[in-house]
């Protein structure tokens, strides 16, 4: 039995009258006849799903992909709808299809997890920018204008503007704009400075070195800062090289022990 479009006035011309079809679908057992009727209902409501998909154009996803997602949401709505509850199918299908599309954006379009609040700010900023672009020509709306139009703080507008460009991550191998020699983003990133560890170590031992006896400080300075050999230090101080070696080992061990005790 074919599905007829309702002659009653309706705010959308893509809302067919399928009330009888849904009642028949609910009464049919699983089988070819039920599957065929289900397919007819889905096909009848596809224009509505396409209309809902059209609301999400220009968000970084192709319209054909959005149509497929909307159609999937429509199938779910048809399968879950219960005509016995007395609600019109459209009132159930619209949020179901819209939710499926939003879920698609949330799960598949963002490279990194973005908090829901930031996603909402992004949408508000985007809608406000679109509205303002119809009245402002020759330039983009300013942060202050968007904030006033959307009744948002300027900080929230800035967060939303940053999120507008955050669907995908830029590869570190991507060539930087204006670069003609293959200079990539990774070339502009810094790396840990090994000298920072030296700074930390030097500051940690500074007080302990200052507390050493003068001769021991002099020996450590000549060995590690003057780059003198133990034999030269021994000649300089008039002591044996063996004694210099023992003093260096004892001083280093004492300072190390004190520093590690301070850390613990």
Residue pairs with C-beta under 8 A, 6 or more apart in sequence:
1 21
1 24
2 40
3 16
3 17
3 18
3 21
3 40
3 41
3 44
4 16
4 17
5 16
5 17
5 44
6 15
6 16
6 17
8 17
12 48
12 51
12 90
14 45
14 47
14 48
14 50
14 51
15 45
15 48
15 90
16 44
16 45
18 41
18 44
18 45
18 89
19 83
19 88
19 89
21 37
21 40
21 41
21 44
22 41
22 81
22 83
22 89
23 83
24 37
25 34
25 37
25 38
25 41
26 82
26 83
26 84
28 34
28 37
38 78
38 79
41 78
42 71
42 74
42 75
42 78
45 74
45 78
45 89
45 93
46 71
46 74
48 74
48 90
48 93
48 94
48 97
49 67
49 70
49 71
49 73
49 74
49 97
50 67
50 70
52 70
52 94
52 97
52 98
52 101
53 63
53 66
53 67
53 69
53 70
53 101
54 63
54 66
55 98
56 66
56 101
56 105
57 63
57 66
59 105
59 109
60 109
60 167
60 168
61 104
61 105
61 109
66 101
66 104
69 100
69 101
69 104
70 97
70 100
70 101
72 100
73 96
73 97
73 98
73 99
73 100
73 101
74 93
74 96
74 97
76 96
76 100
77 89
77 92
77 93
77 96
77 97
78 93
80 92
80 96
81 89
81 92
81 93
83 89
106 119
109 167
110 119
110 166
110 167
111 166
111 167
111 168
111 169
112 166
112 169
114 163
114 166
118 159
118 160
118 163
119 163
121 152
121 156
121 157
121 159
121 160
121 163
122 160
122 163
122 164
122 166
123 160
124 150
124 152
124 160
125 146
125 150
125 152
125 157
125 160
125 161
125 163
125 164
126 160
126 164
127 150
128 141
128 146
128 149
128 150
128 152
129 140
129 141
129 146
131 149
132 141
132 145
132 146
132 149
133 140
133 141
136 145
141 149
143 154
143 157
143 158
143 161
144 154
146 152
146 157
146 161
147 153
147 154
147 156
147 157
150 157
152 160
170 185
171 185
172 184
172 185
172 186
172 189
173 184
173 185
173 186
174 184
174 185
175 182
175 183
175 184
176 183
176 184
176 185
176 188
204 259
204 262
204 263
205 255
205 259
208 254
208 255
208 258
208 259
209 217
209 220
209 255
210 217
212 220
212 251
212 254
212 255
215 237
215 247
216 247
216 251
218 237
219 233
219 237
219 244
219 247
219 248
219 251
220 248
220 251
220 252
222 228
222 232
222 233
222 236
223 230
223 233
223 248
228 236
230 241
230 244
230 245
230 248
231 241
233 241
233 244
234 240
234 241
234 243
234 244
237 244
